[in-house]
Amino acid sequence: MKFFLKNRWLWVALMLVFIQQTLVGLSTYFIGVAGMSIAEKPAVVMECIVLFFGAIILAYCFGSFAFWVTTRLGNDAWKKYYQRLFADLSKNPGYGSNTNKSLTNTWVCSEAFSTLEVASTFCIDSVSIIFNILFTLVALFAVLGPLIAGSIFVALIASFLVISVAHCSIDKLACEIQNSKLGAFVSIQGIWDHLFFGNRGTRYGAEEITREKVATFFQKNEKYKFFEQCIACMPIFISIPLLIWAIFYEVSHAGVMIGALVAILPRTLQLFQNVHTANMYAGQFILIKGKLMNLERFTERLETQDFKQQIYENEIEIQDQIYRHKLTVQGLLQRIEAMSSAPRGRFLITGCNGSGKSSLLRVMKALLQEAVLLGPGIQLAPHEIRGSTGESQIEMIEMFMQQKVKVFLLDEWDANLDMMNTNTIDARLNDLAQDALIVEVRHKSHL
């Protein structure tokens, strides 16, 4: 929430809509004065009409600029959010699971982007409507007096009271909607593998789970919209009778008000539409506030793995492939720390499945920020690599060799390579180990 409120583009947009709605309020005042002056001061009418159109033209200019700034706000807020999120996640290698990768990518590219885009538009639009109501009320007060303006003000007070009572229900719905939406997105993503690699039975099961999650999301979303409209319409039903009574009272006591009422009536109807919208926005504010808070708390949803405990609890063997002797995990880490200024050598990690070989590489990556870790499902190339998984592995290894990277952490780099390519890359890695550090987990048996 704080990172959004501190964005400079938010305050630029707010300043622009403040100026815009000030001009809209002035235009209401000018047209009201024109209507009031028709009978007694005809010369003033044209002057007020010119000022009315001048204020409207300027208001549209500032509004258009505010719209552009709002788009800039959403883009900038999303960029800063995912950069900060990834920076926080990178500090803990325990977040680096494939499950977290899928969940985080879905979150950042769908929920986070849409939330910040909607929050940007909502924030500017809601403040614009509040300013519009405020300045229109001031203009109505100046032209028509306190009775009519006061009847509209009652609608605002009623809105505030209704939203205050419904706050807890709206907040609960907001959290449920966001969680069900994310669950639906993740389940849709899970259908992909079943489309191409599963059979009819597995595909039906995945689609059935997705249907249930999507139906849950739709149900909660539609429930909120119905609740929102009930809240939004209630204050209008209260204020309309009061306004009708106030208009009849004013006209019966001051006939000169008729011209002003006729001139301002379209703006009054627009004001009621804005009051209705403001009521919806009041409920949506709680919804969006909850979503922004969920952005801040996203890491709490991720699973964490204690890689360090895992690698020390299990039996992992490490062999120095140049000097042909064995090391412990602690010995390897101490060896690397001792040669941090010029790391070199080639070390092979072995152990049974689940012993923590890949976990050790992740711990080392956290300790060695300049290292690159290559393995299954890891894509570090700046462009999409077409071809087999083995070809992708070769291209990435070749790419980082050319960049003269000093520390390579390789997780089953030979898993999808034939013997010829395996021997070729193996020979190159031996040469590379003279000037760089290579720590690897092998898929195939290694002599």
N, C-alpha and C positions, 0 to 999 in steps of 0.2 A: 504493500500500500504506500509506504513512504517513498519508494523509488519512483512511483508514478507521480505522486504529488510534488516531488522535487524536480520533475522534468521542466526545463525552461520553456519548452514549446507549449506546455499547458497554460502557463501564465501569459504568454503572448496571445494565445487564442482567447483566454478569458478577457483580456484587455480589449481585444477587437470586438467581441460580442457585447461588452459593456457599452462601447461607443455606438455600435449598431443599434442596440435597443434603446439607448438614449435618444437617438435620432427617430426611431419609430414612435417613442413616446411624444416627442415634439411634433411629429406629423399628426398624431391624434389630437393634440392640443390645437394645432393650427386649423384643422378641418372642423373642430368643434367651435372655435371662435368664428370661423367663416359662416357656419350654420346659424350661430347666434346673432350675427351682424347683418343677415340678409334684409331684415325689415328696416332697421334703423341706420345702418352704416354700410351701404352698398359698396363704397369705395374700398373698404377694408377687406371685402370678400376676395377680390382678385389678388390682393397682396398676400392674403393667407393661403390661397390656393397655390400660388407660386412657391411660397415657403414650404407648403405641404409636399409638393413634388420634388423640390430640392432636397428636403430631408429624406424622402424615400429613395432617391437616386444614390445619395451618399450611404444610406443604410444598406442598400444592395451591394455596393462596392466593398464596404467593410465586412459584410456577411460572406461574400465570395472569398475574400482573403482569409477569413476565419476558417472557412471550409478547407482550404488548402493547408493551413497550419494544423488543423485537426488531423488530416491525413499524415502529415509529417510527425505529429505527436505519436500516433499509433505505431508507425514504423520505427521511430527512435526508441520508444518504450520497449517494444518487442526485442529489438537488437540488444539493448542494454540488459534486458532480462535474461535472454539465453546466454549471453556472454558471462554474466555473473553466476548463473546457475552452473554452467560448465566449469567455471573457475572453482566453485565450491566443491563440485563433485570430484574434480581432479585431485583434491587434497587427500581423499580417502580412497585407496585402491579397492576397498571392500565394496564399493558401489559398482565395480566394473563387470557385472554379470550380463549375460545376454538378455535376461528378463528385464533388467533395469534399462538396458540399451533400448529395447523395444518400447517399454513404457515411457521412457524419457523422450524418445523421438516422437512418439504419438502425442505426448503432452505438449512439447514445444511447438510442433508443426501444426497442431490443430487447436487444442484447448487454449494454450497460452496465447497464440496469435489471435484467435477469434475473441478471446476475453479482452485483450488489450485494445484491439481494434474497436470492439463494441464499447468498452469503457471510455475510450477517447471521444467517440461520437456522443455517447450518452452524457458525459460530463459537460461538454460544451453545449449540447442541445438543452440539457436540463437547466444550466445556469442561464442560457439565453431565454428560456421560457420564464424563469423566475424574474429576470430583469424586465422582460416584456410585461408580465403581470404587474410588477411594481410600478413601472413608469406609466403604464396605461391607467392604473388606478390613480396615480398622481394627476395625470391629465384629466381624468373624469372628475376628480375632486375639484380641480381648478375650474373646469367648465360647468359642471352640473351640480356641484355642491357635495356635501358629505353624505347625504342620505343614500343616493344611488351608489356612490363608491363604497359606502359602508356595507350595503347589502351584498356586494361582490366579495368584500373582505371576509364576510361570514363564511363564504365557501372555502376560503383558505384556512380559516381556523378549524372548520369541520374536517378538512382534509388532514390537517396535522393531528387532530384527535383520533381519527380513524386509523391512520398509519401507526400511531403510537400504540394503540391497542393490538394491532395485527402484527407488530414487529417480530415477535417470537416465531409465529407461524411462517412468516415470509422468510426469516433467516433459516429455519429448518428446511423449508422447501428448496431454498437456494443451494444448500449443501447437497441435498439429495439429488437435485437435477444435475449438478456438476459431476458427482460421482457416478450416476447412472449413465451419463453421456460418455464419460471416459471408458466405462465398462463396455458400452456398446461399440465404441471405436476399436478397442483392443480385440473384441471378439470378431468384428468384421475383418480385421487384419489377419486373424487366425484362419480364415477360410482359404486364403491364397494357396498354401501348401496342399490342401485337400483338393483344390481344383486340378492341380497338375500331377500330384504324386500319390494321392489317396484313391480309394475306390468309392463306389456309390454309398456304401455303408458309412465310411468315415466322413464323407462329405455331408451326408444327411445329418449326422450327429453334430457336426460343427455348425451347420446352418440352423439346426434346431436351437442350439445354445444362443446363437446370434439373434434369432427371432425373439427369444424370451427377453434378452437384454435390451433389444431395441424397443420392444413393447413396453418394458418398464420405463425406459427413458421417455417415450411418447406419453405415457400415462401421467407421469409426474409433471412433464412440461405443460400438458393441456390442463391439468389441475391448477397449476400456478396461473395460467392465463385467465381461466375462469374466475379465480379468486381475485386476480388483479382488476378485472373489469368491474366486478361487484364493488370493490373499494373505490374505483375511479368514478363511478356514476353516482354514488351516494351523496357527496357534497353538492352536486349539481341539482339534485332533487330538492335539496334544502334551500339553495340560494335563488332558484328561478322564481318561486312564489314571492319571496321577499323583494326581488328586483321589480316584478310586475306591480306590486303594491307601491313601491317607492316611485316608479315612473308615473303612475296615476296620481299620486299625491303631489309630485312636483309640478306636473302639467296643470293640475287643477288650481294650484296656487301661483303659478308663474307661466303664463302663456308663451312668453318669449323663449322658454326652454324647448318648445316643440321643434324649432329649426335645428337647434344643437343636438337634440335627441335623434332626429332623422339623419343628420350628418354622421353622428358617432355610432348609430345602431349597428352597422356592419362590424365596426371595431369591437363593439360589446359582444357580439356573437363570436367573433374570433377570440375574444378574451375568455369566454366560457369554454371554447375548445381548448385553449391553453391551460385553463384550470383543470379540465378533464385529463389532459396530457400530463400535467404536473402531478396529479394524483397517481397516475400509472408510473411515472418516473420515481415518485416517492417509494413505491413498492420495489421498483427495479433497482433503486439505489441500494437497498438492503441486499438484493440478489447479487449485484455487481460487486458491492463491497465484500461479500462473502467469497466471490470468485477471486478477487484480488488477494484476499487473505490466504486463500488456498494456493495461489501462486507462490506466496512466501513460504508456505509450509509443505511444499511438494516433496522435498527430500525425506520428510517423515514417512512417506508412503513406500519408499524404496527399501528393499532388503539389503542388508549389509553382511558381508562375510569377513570373518576374522582370519585373513590369509596367514598372518604371522603365526597364530596358534596352530593352524592347520599344517604348516610346513615343519614346525618343530615337533608336533605330535606323531607324525608319520615317518616311515623309513624312506628317505631320499638319499640316493648316492650321486656324487658329483665326481667326474673324472676330468683331470687336466689332460687334454688330448695332445698337447705338445710334449709335456714332460712325463706323461703316462703315469701319474699317481693320483690317488683318490683324496677328496676333501670332504669335510662336513659342510653343512649349510653355513654355519657360523664362520668356518674357515674360508669359504668362498667370499662371503660378505667382507671379511677382514682383508682378504687379498685384494678385492676390488677397491676398498677404501684406501689401501696402502699405495695403489698405483693410480689414484684419481687424476693426477696431472697428465699421465700418458697411459691410459688403459689399453691393454693388448692381451692377446691370448685367446684360447678356444676351450670352452668348458661344456661338457655334456652332462645333462641331468637325467637320471634314470630312476625308475621306481614303478611299482604296480599302479594300476588304474585307481584314481582317487587319492593317491598318496600326497598330492599337492605340488606336482611339477609345474603346472601352469600357474598355480598360486604363487610359487616362488618367483616366476618371471614377472608377475604383476607387482609383487613387493619390490623387486629390483627396479622396475620401471618407476615406481613412486620415489625411490631413492636416487635414481639417475635420470634427471629431467631431460637430458640431451639424448637419451637412448631412444631407439625406435623398437617397438614390439610388433612383430609380424606373426600372424597365425590365422587359423580358420575363422572366417566371418569378419576379419579386420580389413578394412579398406582405407589405405592411406594415400593412394594415388590421387593426384589432383583432377583426374578425369576418369570416366568409366572405362574399365578394362574389359574388352569383349574377348570371349574365348572361354576355355575351360578354367576350372579352379587352379589347376597346376600352372597353366600359362599366366594366370593372374599372379600367382606366387613368384614365378620367375621374374616377371616384369617389375614387381615391387622391389624384390631383392636387388635386381640390376639397377633400378632407379636410385636406391639409397647407396649402393656401391659407388655410382658415379658422383653422388653428392658428397662422398668421402665422410660419411657418418662414422663416428668413432666407437659407438656402442650398439651392437645388434643383439636383440633378444628374440630368438626364433622359436616359435611354438609349433612343432610338427610341420616344418617347412617342406618336408619331403613326402607329406601324406598323399599328395595327388600327382606325383611326378613319376615318370617311367625311369628305368635304371640309367639310361643314357643321360637324361637331363639331371638326375640325382648326382651322378658322378661328376658331371661338368660343374654344377653349382658347388658340390663338395670340394672340388679342387680349388675353385675360386675363393671359397671361404677359408681354406687353409692358407692361401696366399694373403688374404685380407687380414688374417689373425696376426700377421707380423706387425701390423701398425694399428689394429683396432681390436676391441674386445667383443668376442662372440660367446654368448651363453645360449645353449639350444636344448630343446627337447626334440628327440627324433621319433618318427612314427615307425620306420623300418629298423630292423636290427642293424647295428653299426659295428664294424670291426675296429 
